[in-house]
Amino acid sequence: MEARSMVNHWVEAPEWLNGRQLWAFYLTFEGASALHDFAAAHQSRLAGFDGLDLVDRRWLHLTIQGAAFTDQMEPESYELLVRAVAKLTLQEPAIDLVVQRPRPSRDAVVMQAIPSHPLDSLRDRLRSAATAALGTDELYALPEPVGGFNPHITVAYVRPPEPQAADVAAAMEEVALPDIRVRVPHLSLVRLSRGTSDWTWDAEERFPLSGSV
């Protein structure tokens, strides 16, 4: 995922104008103090870069799948979606991940989450459940790496003046911390907003991953 050159993450996105919001599936990390500390230690080395917007610990997330804009989903459809996902997650166990130290990607500085296969599997089943509940084959596609879904947690987004990837990578090398382990106990459906320098949400429905391992 590491990039040689970096580009602005905050390019014009007309579908998000006028405060539009999106229902999206995330992994969120409230109370994950080890992850917060790990991210903050690396962000301290990124604070001197003019072209980076650091992600506040409240908004650390791992994107799983977009669903639909709120103005395109009727309350009845939302309830159908929630019931379908709640039923799905009853069968899904908590996910254990290794979060690697940040590295530059094309338009962000990200922490890779491995192994990817539990998230790939969850995402595939989630997409099937969501499309069946909503009666559509089209779910909104949030930005993904060029190669497709690649689980990661962003610690900073790129904006002009874009930094050099090599400089960002060198700054990350200065933090002598090992990769960390994180347990993910729930999947979240968030009401997502795209700001000028951050992604935030003002509603979150959590679905415990309560299936047996």
C-alpha positions in Angstrom: 0.0 0.0 0.0 3.0 2.4 0.5 3.1 5.2 -2.1 5.9 7.1 -3.7 4.0 10.3 -4.3 1.0 11.6 -2.4 -2.1 13.4 -3.6 -4.9 15.5 -2.0 -7.6 13.4 -0.3 -10.1 16.3 -0.2 -10.8 16.5 -3.9 -14.2 17.9 -4.9 -17.0 15.4 -4.3 -20.3 16.9 -5.6 -22.4 14.1 -4.1 -21.4 15.3 -0.6 -22.4 18.9 -1.0 -24.9 20.7 1.2 -24.2 18.7 4.3 -25.3 15.4 2.8 -24.8 12.3 5.1 -24.2 8.7 4.3 -25.1 5.5 6.2 -21.9 3.5 6.2 -20.5 0.4 8.0 -17.4 1.0 10.0 -15.3 -0.6 12.7 -15.0 2.0 15.4 -12.6 2.1 18.3 -14.1 4.0 21.2 -12.2 3.0 24.4 -9.4 1.3 22.5 -6.7 3.0 24.5 -3.8 1.0 23.2 -4.8 1.8 19.6 -5.3 5.5 20.5 -1.9 5.7 22.1 -0.2 3.9 19.2 -1.8 6.3 16.7 -1.0 9.3 18.8 2.7 8.3 19.2 3.0 8.3 15.4 0.9 11.4 14.9 3.3 13.3 17.1 5.9 12.8 14.4 3.4 13.9 11.6 2.3 17.2 13.3 5.1 19.1 11.6 3.9 18.4 8.1 1.8 21.2 6.6 0.0 18.9 4.2 -1.5 16.4 6.7 -4.9 16.5 8.6 -4.4 14.4 11.6 -7.4 12.1 12.6 -8.7 12.7 16.1 -9.0 9.6 18.2 -12.8 9.9 18.2 -12.8 9.4 14.5 -10.4 6.5 14.1 -12.1 3.9 12.0 -11.8 1.0 9.6 -14.1 1.4 6.6 -16.0 -1.8 5.7 -18.8 -0.7 3.3 -20.9 2.3 2.3 -24.7 1.8 2.2 -26.7 4.7 1.0 -27.2 8.4 1.5 -29.6 9.2 4.2 -31.9 11.1 1.8 -32.1 8.0 -0.3 -33.2 5.6 2.5 -36.7 5.6 3.9 -37.1 4.8 7.6 -38.7 1.4 6.8 -35.6 0.5 4.7 -33.3 1.6 7.5 -35.1 -0.7 9.9 -34.9 -3.6 7.4 -31.2 -3.0 7.1 -30.7 -2.9 10.8 -32.6 -6.1 11.4 -30.7 -7.9 8.6 -27.3 -6.8 10.0 -28.3 -7.7 13.6 -29.2 -11.2 12.5 -25.9 -11.5 10.5 -23.7 -10.4 13.4 -25.2 -12.9 15.8 -23.2 -15.5 13.8 -20.0 -13.5 13.5 -17.3 -13.8 16.2 -15.2 -10.9 17.4 -12.2 -10.2 15.2 -8.6 -10.1 16.3 -6.3 -7.9 14.2 -2.7 -6.8 14.2 -2.5 -3.1 13.5 0.8 -2.2 11.9 2.7 1.1 12.2 1.6 3.8 9.8 2.9 4.2 6.3 2.2 6.6 3.5 -0.5 5.6 1.0 -1.7 7.5 -2.0 -3.8 10.1 -0.2 -3.4 9.3 3.5 -1.1 7.9 6.2 -2.6 4.5 7.2 -2.1 1.6 9.6 -2.6 -1.7 7.8 -4.8 -4.2 9.6 -4.0 -7.9 9.2 -5.0 -10.6 8.6 -7.5 -9.3 6.0 -9.4 -12.5 5.5 -11.8 -12.2 8.5 -12.7 -8.7 7.3 -13.0 -9.8 3.7 -15.4 -12.5 4.8 -17.4 -10.2 7.0 -17.6 -7.6 4.3 -18.8 -10.1 1.7 -21.6 -11.4 4.0 -22.5 -7.9 5.0 -22.9 -6.8 1.4 -25.1 -9.7 0.6 -27.3 -9.0 3.7 -27.5 -5.3 3.0 -28.4 -5.6 -0.7 -31.1 -8.2 0.1 -32.5 -5.9 2.8 -32.5 -2.8 0.7 -33.6 -4.6 -2.5 -30.7 -3.2 -4.6 -27.5 -4.4 -6.1 -25.8 -1.0 -5.6 -24.3 0.1 -2.3 -22.5 3.4 -2.1 -18.7 2.8 -2.7 -16.6 4.8 -0.2 -13.0 5.5 -1.4 -10.8 2.4 -1.6 -7.2 1.8 -2.5 -6.5 1.3 -6.2 -6.3 -2.5 -5.7 -9.7 -2.7 -4.0 -10.6 -3.3 -0.4 -7.5 -3.3 1.8 -8.3 -2.9 5.5 -6.6 0.0 7.2 -7.0 2.7 9.8 -6.1 6.2 8.7 -4.2 8.5 11.1 -3.8 11.5 8.7 -5.3 12.6 5.4 -3.3 14.4 2.7 -4.1 18.0 1.7 -2.1 20.7 -0.2 0.8 21.2 0.0 1.2 17.5 -0.3 4.2 16.0 1.6 6.8 13.7 0.1 6.0 10.1 0.9 9.7 9.4 1.6 9.7 12.1 4.3 6.5 10.7 5.9 7.9 7.2 5.9 11.1 8.4 7.5 9.2 10.1 10.2 7.3 6.9 11.0 10.6 5.0 11.2 11.6 7.3 14.1 8.8 5.8 16.3 10.2 2.6 17.8 7.0 0.8 18.7 6.0 -2.8 17.7 2.7 -3.5 15.9 -0.2 -3.9 18.3 -3.1 -6.4 18.6 -6.7 -5.1 18.7 -9.9 -7.1 19.3 -12.9 -5.8 17.4 -16.1 -6.5 19.4 -18.7 -4.9 17.2 -19.6 -3.6 13.7 -21.1 -0.1 13.5 -23.5 1.6 11.2 -22.7 5.3 11.3 -24.3 8.4 9.9 -21.3 9.8 8.2 -20.4 13.4 7.2 -17.5 14.5 5.0 -16.0 17.8 6.3 -13.3 19.9 4.7 -10.6 18.1 6.7 -12.2 15.1 8.4 -14.7 12.3 8.3 -17.1 12.4 11.3 -20.4 10.8 12.4 -23.3 11.9 14.6 -25.1 8.6 15.0 -23.8 5.1 15.5 -25.7 1.8 15.7 -23.5 -1.0 17.1 -23.9 -4.7 16.3 -22.0 -7.0 18.7 -20.0 -9.7 17.0 -21.2 -12.3 19.3 -20.9 -15.6 17.4 -18.7 -18.4 18.8 -15.1 -18.7 17.4 
